[in-house]
Amino acid sequence: MEIKSTLELTDPIYQDAVTIRKKVFIEEQGVTPELELENEAGPRYFVGYLAKSPVVTARVFEEKPGVWHIQRVATVKEARGQGLAKELLLALEVEARKQGIKKLTLGAQDQAQGFYEKLGYHVKGAGFLDAGIAHHRMDKAL
């Protein structure tokens, strides 16, 4: 898988990230477009491509010095079960370490907690609802 990233909302990579997120979060999970497509300026967008087709995405921003907050991790339905989100998140870790990041944090949908636990993330605190979907904060020290 080829992984590309951008900070620019005019970049085709960003548009590919939005396309994946619309399919997964808006169409499949029923998140409203207003909630899904908020706070778009600022984060860095990562997209994984198979045969030049965008299949997996995530976005990150530096929540505070040394901490990256990962959001909007999504894989298109037809590419699930191939380890692509894992591959993308491991690539994010490599990049985070290069940038001097010491901790990763994210809000995991409860149904995805097991996935993140296998990657070394740990649940922190009480659960919360985001877009009407149960989540828990999960952290990973680098």
Secondary structure, DSSP 8 states (H G I E B T S, - for coil): -EEEEES-TTSHHHHHHHHHHIIIIIIIT---HHHHT-S-SSSEEEEEEETTEEEEEEEEEEEETTEEEEEEEEE-GGGTTSSHHHHHHHHHHHHHHHTT--EEEEEEEGGGHHHHHHTT-EEEEEEEEETTEEEEEEEEE-
